[in-house]
């Protein structure tokens, strides 16, 4: 959330809805951070117009990024070179894995944008971050690189094992 977002408690939204809407309309970002009690995740309330604008910005940025990446090999190399600025943990990945992350990220951004959900992108980033964690730990990397041989078929979940 930006510093310009207004904030209220969830009880204010319930008990004083008109005041809450006024705060939303007066907020420079047209968003309202709604705090919830305990372990409940806070909410963000926004106007439909603002939500459309954000979606348009994300969609346009994604389309531009995809077009740039498809344009030339040198652009892909440049993006790979600057990737540690956006994701410092990629420094632990081998160069070919960093490049694979860049390509997969762009493809996932495009596909996720077509669905209108960021979930696949955040999942991909999380998976690659975990891969970098493995590369950052030499002992773990060595264990995972060991040839353990084939241990046979894996039983289906819930199947009885002998």
VOBA-1610 file (N, C-alpha, C; in pm, whole numbers, padded with zeros to 5 digits, always signed):
BEGIN
Unk+00086-00118+00000Unk+00000+00000+00000Unk+00090+00123+00000Unk+00050+00223-00072Unk+00127+00346-00074Unk+00096+00428+00051Unk+00185+00523+00078Unk+00166+00609+00195Unk+00041+00697+00178Unk-00004+00714+00054Unk-00119+00801+00030Unk-00253+00734+00059Unk-00250+00604+00087Unk-00375+00533+00113Unk-00429+00571+00250Unk-00559+00589+00258Unk-00625+00613+00386Unk-00643+00479+00456Unk-00658+00485+00587Unk-00673+00363+00665Unk-00790+00375+00761Unk-00859+00264+00779Unk-00968+00256+00876Unk-00965+00117+00938Unk-01038+00100+01045Unk-01058-00032+01103Unk-01182-00094+01042Unk-01187-00225+01040Unk-01300-00296+00983Unk-01431-00256+01053Unk-01422-00234+01184Unk-01543-00195+01258Unk-01596-00060+01209Unk-01508+00031+01167Unk-01552+00159+01111Unk-01628+00138+00980Unk-01581+00044+00900Unk-01649+00014+00774Unk-01790-00037+00801Unk-01804-00118+00905Unk-01935-00174+00940Unk-02026-00072+01007Unk-01967+00004+01100Unk-02048+00095+01182Unk-02068+00233+01121Unk-01977+00277+01038Unk-01985+00410+00977Unk-01956+00401+00827Unk-02042+00332+00753Unk-02013+00312+00611Unk-02005+00442+00531Unk-02087+00540+00563Unk-02084+00667+00488Unk-01951+00738+00510Unk-01899+00738+00633Unk-01769+00799+00660Unk-01658+00723+00588Unk-01672+00591+00583Unk-01571+00509+00515Unk-01568+00540+00366Unk-01685+00551+00305Unk-01692+00584+00162Unk-01635+00723+00137Unk-01665+00817+00226Unk-01610+00953+00212Unk-01456+00949+00216Unk-01401+00874+00310Unk-01255+00861+00319Unk-01197+00800+00191Unk-01267+00701+00138Unk-01223+00638+00014Unk-01220+00739-00099Unk-01327+00817-00112Unk-01337+00915-00220Unk-01235+01027-00205Unk-01198+01060-00081Unk-01101+01167-00056Unk-00956+01120-00065Unk-00936+00990-00065Unk-00800+00936-00070Unk-00737+00966-00205Unk-00614+01019-00206Unk-00548+01046-00334Unk-00530+00922-00421Unk-00515+00807-00358Unk-00495+00683-00434Unk-00626+00611-00464Unk-00737+00665-00413Unk-00869+00602-00425Unk-00867+00459-00374Unk-00790+00441-00265Unk-00787+00312-00196Unk-00799+00337-00047Unk-00848+00235+00021Unk-00867+00243+00164Unk-00817+00112+00224Unk-00719+00122+00313Unk-00667+00004+00381Unk-00757-00023+00501Unk-00819-00141+00503Unk-00913-00177+00609Unk-00844-00278+00700Unk-00812-00234+00822Unk-00744-00321+00917Unk-00844-00415+00982Unk-00803-00541+00993Unk-00886-00641+01059Unk-00813-00691+01183Unk-00886-00747+01275Unk-00830-00792+01402Unk-00756-00924+01389Unk-00664-00944+01483Unk-00597-01073+01497Unk-00519-01114+01375Unk-00534-01239+01339Unk-00458-01297+01228Unk-00524-01276+01093Unk-00638-01208+01091Unk-00709-01186+00966Unk-00629-01089+00878Unk-00622-01120+00751Unk-00551-01034+00658Unk-00628-00904+00637Unk-00555-00791+00633Unk-00618-00662+00606Unk-00678-00663+00465Unk-00771-00574+00441Unk-00838-00562+00312Unk-00800-00430+00247Unk-00813-00424+00116Unk-00797-00300+00043Unk-00927-00274-00031Unk-00987-00161-00002Unk-01111-00121-00067Unk-01075-00014-00169Unk-01125-00029-00289Unk-01095+00069-00393Unk-01219+00091-00479Unk-01213+00193-00562Unk-01324+00219-00653Unk-01310+00130-00776Unk-01420+00105-00843Unk-01416+00023-00964Unk-01330+00090-01071Unk-01340+00222-01080Unk-01258+00296-01178Unk-01110+00279-01151Unk-01073+00287-01025Unk-00931+00272-00988Unk-00885+00130-01019Unk-00967+00030-00991Unk-00932-00109-01020Unk-00911-00129-01170Unk-00996-00067-01253Unk-00980-00075-01399Unk-00848-00011-01442Unk-00815+00104-01383Unk-00690+00173-01417Unk-00568+00087-01383Unk-00570+00028-01265Unk-00458-00056-01223Unk-00444-00175-01318Unk-00557-00237-01351Unk-00555-00351-01444Unk-00500-00310-01580Unk-00538-00192-01628Unk-00489-00143-01757Unk-00339-00118-01754Unk-00290-00061-01644Unk-00145-00036-01631Unk-00068-00168-01630Unk-00116-00264-01554Unk-00049-00394-01548Unk-00051-00461-01685Unk-00164-00458-01751Unk-00178-00520-01881Unk-00088-00454-01985Unk-00084-00323-01986Unk+00000-00250-02080Unk+00148-00276-02055Unk+00187-00272-01929Unk+00327-00297-01893Unk+00368-00439-01933Unk+00280-00535-01909Unk+00309-00674-01946Unk+00324-00686-02096Unk+00232-00627-02172Unk+00239-00636-02319Unk+00367-00572-02372Unk+00405-00460-02315Unk+00529-00393-02357Unk+00650-00480-02325Unk+00653-00536-02207Unk+00764-00621-02164Unk+00775-00745-02253Unk+00662-00808-02282Unk+00661-00926-02368Unk+00712-00889-02508Unk+00665-00779-02562Unk+00708-00736-02696Unk+00859-00708-02700Unk+00909-00644-02596Unk+01054-00618-02589Unk+01134-00748-02585Unk+01087-00842-02504Unk+01158-00969-02491Unk+01155-01049-02621Unk+01048-01037-02698Unk+01038-01109-02825Unk+01113-01039-02937Unk+01153-00915-02912Unk+01215-00832-03016Unk+01353-00882-03057Unk+01438-00909-02957Unk+01574-00949-02994Unk+01644-01020-02879Unk+01746-01094-02918Unk+01831-01165-02822Unk+01901-01066-02729Unk+01940-00952-02782Unk+02013-00854-02699Unk+01923-00798-02588Unk+01795-00784-02615Unk+01701-00738-02511Unk+01690-00844-02402Unk+01681-00970-02442Unk+01675-01079-02342Unk+01802-01080-02257Unk+01918-01057-02322Unk+02044-01052-02247Unk+02044-00934-02150Unk+01995-00820-02194Unk+01989-00702-02109Unk+01899-00726-01988Unk+01782-00784-02012Unk+01691-00812-01901Unk+01756-00910-01803Unk+01824-01010-01856Unk+01895-01105-01769Unk+02003-01034-01688Unk+02073-00940-01749Unk+02178-00865-01680Unk+02124-00778-01567Unk+02005-00720-01586Unk+01950-00630-01484Unk+01859-00702-01384Unk+01834-00828-01407Unk+01744-00903-01318Unk+01786-00898-01171Unk+01916-00901-01136Unk+01953-00892-00995Unk+01911-00762-00926Unk+01884-00660-01002Unk+01836-00535-00943Unk+01694-00553-00890Unk+01611-00624-00965Unk+01472-00648-00923Unk+01462-00765-00825Unk+01544-00867-00848Unk+01542-00988-00766Unk+01685-01021-00724Unk+01735-00961-00616Unk+01875-00983-00577Unk+01912-01130-00558Unk+01818-01214-00520Unk+01847-01355-00496Unk+01883-01432-00622Unk+01856-01378-00742Unk+01892-01450-00865Unk+02043-01462-00881Unk+02119-01384-00806Unk+02265-01393-00813Unk+02315-01532-00775Unk+02236-01609-00702Unk+02274-01744-00664Unk+02245-01846-00773Unk+02168-01808-00872Unk+02135-01900-00982Unk+02247-01902-01084Unk+02273-02017-01144Unk+02365-02019-01259Unk+02307-01931-01370Unk+02393-01878-01453Unk+02349-01786-01560Unk+02237-01848-01645Unk+02250-01976-01680Unk+02147-02038-01766Unk+02013-02050-01692Unk+02018-02070-01561Unk+01894-02074-01483Unk+01833-01934-01470Unk+01919-01834-01455Unk+01869-01696-01449Unk+01797-01662-01579Unk+01856-01702-01689Unk+01794-01676-01819Unk+01661-01753-01832Unk+01660-01878-01785Unk+01537-01957-01788Unk+01429-01890-01703Unk+01467-01834-01588Unk+01372-01761-01504Unk+01315-01642-01579Unk+01400-01568-01648Unk+01354-01450-01722Unk+01251-01490-01827Unk+01281-01593-01904Unk+01190-01638-02010Unk+01058-01688-01949Unk+01069-01769-01845Unk+00949-01822-01781Unk+00866-01711-01717Unk+00933-01613-01659Unk+00862-01500-01598Unk+00782-01424-01702Unk+00843-01395-01815Unk+00773-01321-01920Unk+00653-01402-01972Unk+00673-01531-01996Unk+00564-01614-02044Unk+00450-01620-01941Unk+00486-01631-01814Unk+00385-01639-01708Unk+00313-01506-01690Unk+00387-01396-01701Unk+00324-01264-01694Unk+00217-01250-01801Unk+00250-01291-01922Unk+00155-01281-02033Unk+00034-01369-02009Unk+00057-01494-01968Unk-00055-01586-01946Unk-00142-01541-01828Unk-00077-01496-01720Unk-00153-01451-01603Unk-00234-01326-01635Unk-00178-01238-01716Unk-00252-01118-01756Unk-00376-01156-01835Unk-00366-01259-01918Unk-00483-01301-01996Unk-00594-01357-01907Unk-00555-01405-01788Unk-00655-01454-01692Unk-00698-01346-01593Unk-00621-01239-01586Unk-00653-01132-01492Unk-00620-01165-01348Unk-00518-01249-01328Unk-00480-01285-01192Unk-00328-01287-01178Unk-00275-01231-01070Unk-00129-01234-01049Unk-00080-01362-00983Unk-00169-01450-00940Unk-00130-01569-00864Unk-00023-01654-00933Unk-00034-01683-01063Unk+00071-01765-01125Unk+00209-01697-01123Unk+00211-01565-01131Unk+00337-01492-01129Unk+00401-01500-00992Unk+00324-01478-00888Unk+00380-01484-00753Unk+00424-01627-00720Unk+00352-01726-00769Unk+00391-01865-00747Unk+00523-01895-00817Unk+00537-01850-00941Unk+00661-01872-01016Unk+00780-01806-00946Unk+00763-01683-00904Unk+00872-01612-00835Unk+00911-01686-00708Unk+00813-01734-00635Unk+00840-01808-00512Unk+00917-01937-00542Unk+00878-02007-00647Unk+00947-02132-00683Unk+01092-02106-00723Unk+01116-02001-00802Unk+01252-01971-00842Unk+01334-01920-00723Unk+01271-01848-00630Unk+01341-01804-00509Unk+01390-01926-00430Unk+01305-02028-00419Unk+01344-02151-00350Unk+01460-02221-00423Unk+01458-02217-00555Unk+01568-02274-00631Unk+01698-02199-00601Unk+01690-02068-00592Unk+01808-01988-00557Unk+01856-02021-00417Unk+01765-02047-00325Unk+01803-02085-00188Unk+01885-02213-00189Unk+01847-02307-00275Unk+01922-02433-00286Unk+02063-02403-00338Unk+02073-02321-00441Unk+02204-02288-00498Unk+02289-02208-00399Unk+02227-02137-00309Unk+02301-02056-00211Unk+02359-02142-00098Unk+02312-02264-00084Unk+02358-02353+00023Unk+02437-02467-00041Unk+02572-02459-00040Unk+02654-02560-00108Unk+02628-02703-00060Unk+02603-02723+00068Unk+02579-02858+00119Unk+02447-02913+00064Unk+02343-02833+00067Unk+02214-02878+00015Unk+02223-02904-00135Unk+02290-02818-00207Unk+02306-02836-00352Unk+02380-02967-00380Unk+02484-02996-00304Unk+02560-03120-00324Unk+02472-03243-00299Unk+02390-03237-00194Unk+02301-03350-00164Unk+02202-03370-00278Unk+02145-03262-00327Unk+02045-03274-00433Unk+02105-03314-00568Unk+02234-03290-00587Unk+02300-03327-00712Unk+02349-03472-00711Unk+02347-03536-00596Unk+02393-03675-00587Unk+02303-03763-00671Unk+02367-03860-00735Unk+02290-03957-00812Unk+02246-04065-00716Unk+02121-04062-00680Unk+02068-04159-00585Unk+02014-04283-00652Unk+02012-04285-00783Unk+01957-04399-00853Unk+01806-04399-00845Unk+01747-04483-00925Unk+01601-04494-00928Unk+01554-04579-00812Unk+01465-04526-00734Unk+01414-04597-00618Unk+01284-04670-00649Unk+01247-04677-00775Unk+01129-04752-00814Unk+01005-04665-00823Unk+00893-04733-00845Unk+00766-04663-00859Unk+00724-04600-00727Unk+00660-04488-00738Unk+00604-04420-00623Unk+00457-04457-00615Unk+00413-04507-00498Unk+00272-04545-00488Unk+00181-04422-00496Unk+00063-04444-00547Unk-00036-04335-00554Unk-00072-04292-00413Unk-00105-04165-00395Unk-00144-04118-00261Unk-00258-04203-00206Unk-00242-04245-00082Unk-00346-04323-00016Unk-00336-04472-00042Unk-00246-04513-00133Unk-00232-04656-00164Unk-00156-04723-00049Unk-00189-04847-00024Unk-00121-04924+00081Unk+00020-04956+00036Unk+00114-04946+00129Unk+00252-04980+00098Unk+00289-05108+00170Unk+00375-05184+00110Unk+00414-05313+00171Unk+00524-05296+00271
//
